[in-house]
């Protein structure tokens, strides 16, 4: 039987990158994927999400355009059918690019669900079921597991005391909806919950964000999150924190239609047409046969790896969301680069995630790089610089008769290590809420990578008029 040097299970962004890089180093490489090439990011996450965020942003721009002299835009309407069709066309284009890239680099793609069935003579046996061909078996010297994660269904949370979980949908279907629900409740307090609540709200659904805790986005700076929450409320999202859901039930509304009722502890019940559970994700490891070959998993079902992405079984590696690393596409891609250089190019480098830019594409967007204020204070004295302002675009609209709300204000925060002269400390974190925040923070990330000082920011000539210039002109601080 043919033996592969490297077999990647999972053709998401990380898996595809690893396969193509391994092949470029001369390894005979195969990829196994049961669904569309590109994984969650391309097909059910980052890309369709950003397209829907763009779509939602136009709702306010049509109104705003009139203040800048445009006429004839009053009769605009939104078609979800058209957006979904355009989205599908774009995803098909990206999937084709992934397939073409694999073919160009000599990577063989097998369709179906993979299961590691054993090991003999230094090679792993991998069964492939459910593909276009009859059941197949591959043999490989090394395996990389890059199967990612999937949404956690509400029906599997809360045990027997929780009822009606099957009435809630998960994020995978958001971009397949054929009609826009009139009333939406989003459950959760993480990236996906805030992003989906913002999308539904911007496209016209009456949207409620329901979270059992009082803290959203736990890993982000508290001040930045509070500013974003206030802005979302100002833009029409009904945000209810510290609200514990007891159960769901289906009932018939007065007009004869079916609706979903949410029973909430110490609150009146809430009715809606669509419930989205964005309560977390789980690793896709259950069908891979890992226990049979001895691969160790943590309590969440994620593969335990060392600093070189090696599992507890020699020859089996894992990257991305299937491990305990941050669940971000660029992390998986960078891990793929590092792993393949170590396996096939003689490198001994270790993945460095010290500086990790992150963004939440809510409305308004949040972006962050480096330490939050809370994390920085745990390390010692700091100086915190903040800027809150109404960007020129919104302030112009206000002068034209439109009231400025909390939803229009931007917030920037820069954290400097204290203990020395003002401006001499290393910049530990940059955070922003508002227009272009992800683009601006990405551009600032290299400054934190090279441990730039606050004075280095001060010495840069600001580009005016921009939102980004505020990071270069901050002078007032608190300690």
HELIX and SHEET records of a PDB file:
HELIX    1   1 UNK A   13  UNK A   24  1                                  12    
HELIX    2   2 UNK A   39  UNK A   43  1                                   5    
HELIX    3   3 UNK A   46  UNK A   67  1                                  22    
HELIX    4   4 UNK A   80  UNK A  105  1                                  26    
HELIX    5   5 UNK A  154  UNK A  156  5                                   3    
HELIX    6   6 UNK A  159  UNK A  161  5                                   3    
HELIX    7   7 UNK A  165  UNK A  167  5                                   3    
HELIX    8   8 UNK A  171  UNK A  176  5                                   6    
HELIX    9   9 UNK A  191  UNK A  203  1                                  13    
HELIX   10  10 UNK A  222  UNK A  234  1                                  13    
HELIX   11  11 UNK A  290  UNK A  293  1                                   4    
HELIX   12  12 UNK A  320  UNK A  322  5                                   3    
HELIX   13  13 UNK A  329  UNK A  344  1                                  16    
HELIX   14  14 UNK A  373  UNK A  379  1                                   7    
HELIX   15  15 UNK A  392  UNK A  399  1                                   8    
HELIX   16  16 UNK A  406  UNK A  408  5                                   3    
HELIX   17  17 UNK A  437  UNK A  449  1                                  13    
HELIX   18  18 UNK A  454  UNK A  458  1                                   5    
HELIX   19  19 UNK A  470  UNK A  473  1                                   4    
SHEET    1   A 6 UNK A 108  UNK A 111  0                                        
SHEET    2   A 6 UNK A  29  UNK A  33  1                                        
SHEET    3   A 6 UNK A   3  UNK A   9  1                                        
SHEET    4   A 6 UNK A 136  UNK A 145  1                                        
SHEET    5   A 6 UNK A 123  UNK A 129 -1                                        
SHEET    6   A 6 UNK A 113  UNK A 120 -1                                        
SHEET    1   B 5 UNK A 108  UNK A 111  0                                        
SHEET    2   B 5 UNK A  29  UNK A  33  1                                        
SHEET    3   B 5 UNK A   3  UNK A   9  1                                        
SHEET    4   B 5 UNK A 136  UNK A 145  1                                        
SHEET    5   B 5 UNK A 316  UNK A 318  1                                        
SHEET    1   C 2 UNK A 149  UNK A 151  0                                        
SHEET    2   C 2 UNK A 281  UNK A 283 -1                                        
SHEET    1   D 4 UNK A 238  UNK A 240  0                                        
SHEET    2   D 4 UNK A 206  UNK A 210  1                                        
SHEET    3   D 4 UNK A 183  UNK A 187  1                                        
SHEET    4   D 4 UNK A 274  UNK A 277  1                                        
SHEET    1   E 3 UNK A 245  UNK A 252  0                                        
SHEET    2   E 3 UNK A 258  UNK A 264 -1                                        
SHEET    3   E 3 UNK A 270  UNK A 272 -1                                        
SHEET    1   F 6 UNK A 358  UNK A 360  0                                        
SHEET    2   F 6 UNK A 366  UNK A 370 -1                                        
SHEET    3   F 6 UNK A 427  UNK A 433 -1                                        
SHEET    4   F 6 UNK A 409  UNK A 417 -1                                        
SHEET    5   F 6 UNK A 382  UNK A 390 -1                                        
SHEET    6   F 6 UNK A 477  UNK A 478 -1                                        
END                                                                             
